[in-house]
């Protein structure tokens, strides 16, 4: 049974996500559809890239992933289908795939060229569904597009290193449901530049000099519960996806707030790591 996943910025209020599922089932009644997320911030390519990179590996090889973000076709925003790591991705060529492709080389990329056969004002529904169902039936990418060698990169997905190799300038690429802010600095990248040096991580007027292994490491469990005062404390971790993350311990965005609100951090804000001389 084929698996088709959906990642979009359509939200849950409108008909778009439901219409896509209906169109898929109309063509393939036995397919399995999985919603990864429909809550990507509107047109946020970096958010979509982060979500799909960290979700797709949990699915079996051969899964087909529709990514409906900024998908309106124009001369600078074409559509692509990518075979990578045994998975198929269908999306606009707007940089969404560049985060995954930076770590794994695609096996094949085609620029979708079936638009002249489809009257469309809703390309995710009309074009991406057709391509996904074609692949799910065992169809090849060559039938729906022409091979291309490169995809469009996305700006600010890679952190900057200064010439002296003592500073990383990163940016916030995702804010999660807890208000934690995730940067584009990965653990391996950080450690390769760090080379054992101490460091100072700065975000607006907040600074940190410790990266914890997990959130609860900020708690001193040797103290009585009444003396710990850990809830609401800011901290830095490498999260489960190995990205540098600034968090608030046991945050709640609807009550006490999260790192994004309490520290005034938003998408694409700068995060600086300075490595100090011993």
N, C-alpha and C positions, 0 to 999 in steps of 0.2 A: 504494500500500500504506500503510495507516494505521500510525502509530507511537504506541505507548503506553509511557510511562516509569513507573517505580516508584521512589518514595522513601519508605522506612519505617524504623521502629526495631525491626523484627522480628528482625534478626540473621540468621545463616546456619545456626544449629543446628536451629531448629524448622521445622515444615512450612509455616508461614504464607506465606512468599514463593513457594514452589513451588506451593501450592494456588491462589494468585491467578493465577499464570501458566497453570496448567492450566485454570482457569475461563475465562480470556480465550480461550485456544486452542480450548476447546470451543465457544465462540460464534463466534469468528472465526479459523479455521485459518490464514488468510493474513496475519494481522496481524504486525507486528514489535514485540517487547517489548524494552525496554532498561532494565537496572537502573542507576539513578543511584547510589543507596546504600541499603543495608539496615542500616547501622551508625550511624545517628543515635542519640545517647544517648536512653534511654527517656524519652518524653514531652517531649523538649526542642524546644519550638516555635522558639526562636531558632536552633538549629542547623539545623533543617529549612528554615526561611525563608532562611537564608544559602546553604545548598546549592542549593535549587531556584532561587533568584534568579540564581545564578552558573552554573547548568547549562542552564537551559531555552533561553537565546538561541542555543546551539550547534545546536539542533534546527530542522528546517524548520517553517515556518508550518503550522498545522493539527495539530501534534502534540498529544497528549492526555497530561496529567501527573497520575497518581494519587499523592496524598501521604497515606500512612497513618500519621499521628501523632496520638495522643489522639483517636481517631475514634469512641469509644463515644457514641452519641446520648443526650442528656438535655435537659431544658428549657433549659439554659444552653449546650449544645454541639450545635448543629444542623449539618447538612451543606449544602455549597454547591457549585455549579459556576460557574466564572468564565471568561469569554472576555476575554482581555487580550493585547494585542500580537500578535494572530493565533494565540494558543495557548489551549488549554483546560486548566483546572486543576480537579481534583475533590478536595475535602478537607473537614475539619471547619472550621466557622466559629469558630476559636479563636485567630486572630491570625496564622496562618502566612502568609496572603497580604498582610498589612499592609506588609511590607517592600517587596514589589514594587509594591503599589498606591500607596505613598508617592511613587514616581517616575513611574509610568505609570497613567493612569486606565483602569479596566476598561471594556470596551465593553458588557458585560452581566454581571449577577450574578443567579443564581437560587438560592433556597433549595429544596433537593431535597425532594420530597413524595411519593415513591413507596414509602415504607416500609410502608404498609398493604397493599401487594401482595406483600411479601417477608417471609418469616419469617427473622429474622436475629439471630444472636448474634455475628456477625463482619462488621461493616458494610463493611469494606474489600473483603472477598470478595463479599458479597451485594449491597451497594448500589453501591459505587464501580465495581465491574466492570460491573454492568448499565448504569450511566450512561456509562462509557467506551465500551462496545461500541455503545450507542445513538448516541453522537456519531460514532464511527468509521464507522457505516453511513450517516452523513449526516443523522441526526436532529437536531432543534432543541432548544435548552435549554428552550423554553417547554413542551415535552411532559413534562419531568421535574421541573419546579419553578415556583415563582412568583417573579416579578421582585422583587428588593429593591435598595435604593439604596446601602447601606453594609455594610461588613464590620466585624467586631470588631477593634479595635486591640490590639496587644500592648504591654505595658509594657516600658520600658527599651530599645526598639529605636532610639529617638532620643536623642542626647546632650543634656545640659542646658548652657545658657549663662547665666552670671551677669549681673546687671543692668549691670555695668560693662564687659561685653564683653571681659574679660581672662582668662576662665577657661572651659574646656570640661570638663565632667565626663561621661565616657563609661563604658561597661561592656564587659566581654568577652562576646561573643555566640557565639564558636566557637573550638574548639581543634582544630587539624588533625593529620594523621597524624605530623607531625614534632614535635608539641608546641608549635608556634607558636601564639600567642594573638592572635585577631582581635577588634578592638574595633568598636563601632558608629559610629566617627568616619570619615567618608569624606573623601577628598582635597579635593573642591570645598568641602565644608562647612568643613573646617579652614582652607583658604586664604582663604575669605570672612571668617572671623573674625580670622585672623592679620594680614592687611593688612601683610605684610612684616616684622612684629615678630619678634624672637628669642623663644625659648620653652623651657620645661622640661617634659618629659613624665615623670610619676611613676607608678610601679606598685609598691605596697607600699613597700619601702625601696630600690627601684632607681629611678634617674633617667637621662634621656637628653636631650641638647640638639641632636641631629642626626637627621634623617630621610634615610636613604639611598634612592637610586633602585632599587638592586637589592642582593641579599644580599652579593655579592662585593665591593661597594664598601667594605666594612669592612676588606678586605685591602690592605695596602701592598705592591703588587707590585714596588716598587723595591728591597725588601729581599730578601736570600737566603731561600730557603724555610725554612731552619732558624731564622730570626729573626722570622718573621712572627707566630707565635702567635695566629692569627686563629680557629682552630677552638675552639668553645666560648665565643666572645665574644658578648655580648648586643648587639643592635642593633634599630633601628626602621626599618621601611620602609612605604611604601604598596604593598600587594601587587597582584597582577595584577587583582584586582577593585576596586582603588582604596580599600580599607579600611586604616586604620592598624593595623599588625601589629607585635607585639613578638616577636622571634625570637632563636634561638641559631644562630650560623653553623655549618653542617654538623652540626646536632643529630641525635641518634639516641635515641629514647625508651627503647630497650631496653638501651643501654650508658651513654653519658655523660649522657643526659637531654635534655629540651627546655626551652623557656622556661617552660612551665606547671609543671614539676616543680622546676627549678633556682631559679625565682623564687617558687615557692609560689603561682601564679596559677590560679584556677579560674573556671568560668563565672559570669558576672554580677558578678565582682569589679570594683571601680571603677578607672578609669584617669583621671588628671587632667592636663590641659594648661594650664599657666600662661603667659600671654604677658607678656613683660617690657618695661618701658619702655626705650627706646633712650637 
